Amino acid sequence: MADYDVGVLALVVPAKSAPKATYRPAVSVRNNGIHDALASGYLRIYAAGLLVFETELYSATIAAGATSNAQAVDYWSPTAEGFYTIHAYISCPLDQVESNNMLAPVTVEITGAAPPTPPVVSAHATQHEEGGTDELSIDGLNGLTKDPQVPRPHVASHQAGGTDALNVGSLLGVLATDQPAQVHGNTRHNPVMTTAAELESHRLSIAAHPAATNLANRNTTGPEIGLVPSTQVALGSEAGVGPRFLRLDRYWGSPVPTGLICLWTDLAPNPTGWTHALPPSMITGYHYIEYSPLNGGGGG
């Protein structure tokens, strides 16, 4: 390491692309020696090979191993836009290394005039607030606002045909409005409900309508008192008439229960073991008959 040695590193001012303005040229310098040093030299600017500016360069005291700038004595104001080539040379008293004193030529482009300084903007938040002359709109902006926003009325958008119609298909709980039942299988019921076919099979089943059941199903009030609705008994093989009550074409049970009353046509004789019953029939052309096996025996 030399006792005294400074070397030029780079052009600092102006930048390689700079607007047309006034500059104080400067280069960066490093003290490579073991003693403090003062750097000095010159800087020259050429345009199209012609010298257009020349000035001296000086630095403050640079400590050993430190880096500092050497600035021009004069200011440079380019007269035209375009490309300029800058040369510089730096040295110090007793400099022992000459090879690092010359700056490699640097090309600088001077562009249009520097933009004017932006004006100072005064506080004007009220202009951008609600009712201001330049009110802001956050419509279409992404992200979250700092303050919670009150939803606008938008019931129609969630109704049928709306842009955001609700689907209650998977909601739990009970709706405020009764909902029409959809067609569904019996598996949706717990316990499983009896089907129409099962009911009809039960109605026609002799085993499901024994004598005691028929007797228990008699009407207890009104003009049909004592009669068993025909839907409550099973079909049999006997012939008879009567559209709504226990008839001879129905199965009464075995043995036929004493006291059983049925509807009988006035045009046919009473079956064996059956007698007229009171009160008189309320249906024209028919009378009530009661099973009384002690008065003649028989069955139905």
Secondary structure, DSSP 4 states (H G I P E B T S, - for coil): --SS-EEEEEEEES-SEEEES-B--EEEEEE-SSS-EEEEEEEEEEETTEEEEEEEEEEEEE-TT-EEEEEESS-B--SSSEEEEEEEEEE-TT----TTSEEEEEEEEEEEEPPPPPPPPPP-HHHHSTTSTT----TT--S--SSPPPPPP-GGGGSTTSTT----TT--S--SS--PPPP--GGGSSSPPPPHHHHHHHHT-STTS-HHHHHHT---SSTTTTBPBGGGSEE-S-----SSB--TTEE--SSPPTT-EEEEETTSPPPTTEEE-SS--SSTTEEEEEE-GGGT----
